[in-house]
Amino acid sequence: MSYRLQILLLFLAPLALVAGLFVLGVNLPMLRLGENYVIRFTLPEAGEPAQLPVVQGPDDPARPLVVIDAGHGGRDPGASGDGFREKDIVLGLAQALRDDLLAQGGIRVALTRNDDRFLVVEERFEIARALDADLFLSIHADSAGEKAAVSGASIYTLSEKASSEAAARFAARENTADAVNGVVLSGRNQTVDAILVELSQRRTSEGSAEFARLIEREGQGALQFLPPAQRSAALRVLRAPDVPSVLFESGFITNPEDAERLASPAGRKRFAEALSRAIRIYFARNPSE
């Protein structure tokens, strides 16, 4: 008997058995699942807005608002190395920065996530837009694979054309953050009229560049940067057309010294103080309308 015929009979045999029992009037016992095997849940009404994070700080909408985004989260751990996970490290940094800003007062703060939850890329900057934020900061930790000696922070602003081949590779990696096992979860069409986006983003690109320069300046002596500190890449998380946005790569999680520093209370404190100064100077130069 040929191999293909054996395979065919393997699939047809169960069907033939069931058909024969049906003809003979034989009933097969079926497993009763009971009344509770159906899972019911309430869907939100059409058009109902998603729940937005709590805005902390002064109860005054005239005060400037910064939205801090801790990258990755939930089923997406991000990069990892030496027992550290990117999603945990960046959440600690985001919370430290929030606490420093709130302690000094005068600025409103919201976190895209304050726990270990999964957000697709588009949700992150859309939260900033929905809250009418004045500034958006996304925090990440980089990976250099087996090149453990690579260390230092980088500051990214949006560029449709990546500023270097390395930046292009980084953009390709970060742009898959809303996919799990290769399956895209966002379900949204990313085709946007390039001309309209460019026109909108021209109004905020200068603010993004200014904020990046302030981060590098205020971080000197407190943070270690990977030259060149300021870079650009086509990162989707920075595509809010009306909110100045920066992605801060806080260091390399694959570098043991970087990872230990970023996960330590002292390292989080240095990060929070430097970024807090940059944010306050930015808002002093660009008061909310």
Stockholm file with secondary structure:
# STOCKHOLM 1.0

chainA/1-289         MSYRLQILLLFLAPLALVAGLFVLGVNLPMLRLGENYVIRFTLPEAGEPAQLPVVQGPDDPARPLVVIDAGHGGRDPGASGDGFREKDIVLGLAQALRDDLLAQGGIRVALTRNDDRFLVVEERFEIARALDADLFLSIHADSAGEKAAVSGASIYTLSEKASSEAAARFAARENTADAVNGVVLSGRNQTVDAILVELSQRRTSEGSAEFARLIEREGQGALQFLPPAQRSAALRVLRAPDVPSVLFESGFITNPEDAERLASPAGRKRFAEALSRAIRIYFARNPSE
#=GR chainA/1-289 SS CCHHHHHHHHHHHHHHHHHHHHHTTCCCCCCCCCSSCSCCCCCCCTTCCCCCCCCBSCSCTTSCEEEEEECCBTTBCCCEETTEEHHHHHHHHHHHHHHHHHHHCSCEEEESCSSSCCCCHHHHHHHHHHTTCSEEEEEEEECCTTCTTCCCEEEEEECSSCSSHHHHHHHHHHTTTTEETTEECSCCCCCCCHHHHHHHHHHHHHHHHHHHHHHHHHHTTTSCEEEEEEEEECCGGGCCTTSCEEEEEEEETTSHHHHHHHHSHHHHHHHHHHHHHHHHHHHHHSCCC
#=GC SS_cons         CCHHHHHHHHHHHHHHHHHHHHHTTCCCCCCCCCSSCSCCCCCCCTTCCCCCCCCBSCSCTTSCEEEEEECCBTTBCCCEETTEEHHHHHHHHHHHHHHHHHHHCSCEEEESCSSSCCCCHHHHHHHHHHTTCSEEEEEEEECCTTCTTCCCEEEEEECSSCSSHHHHHHHHHHTTTTEETTEECSCCCCCCCHHHHHHHHHHHHHHHHHHHHHHHHHHTTTSCEEEEEEEEECCGGGCCTTSCEEEEEEEETTSHHHHHHHHSHHHHHHHHHHHHHHHHHHHHHSCCC
//
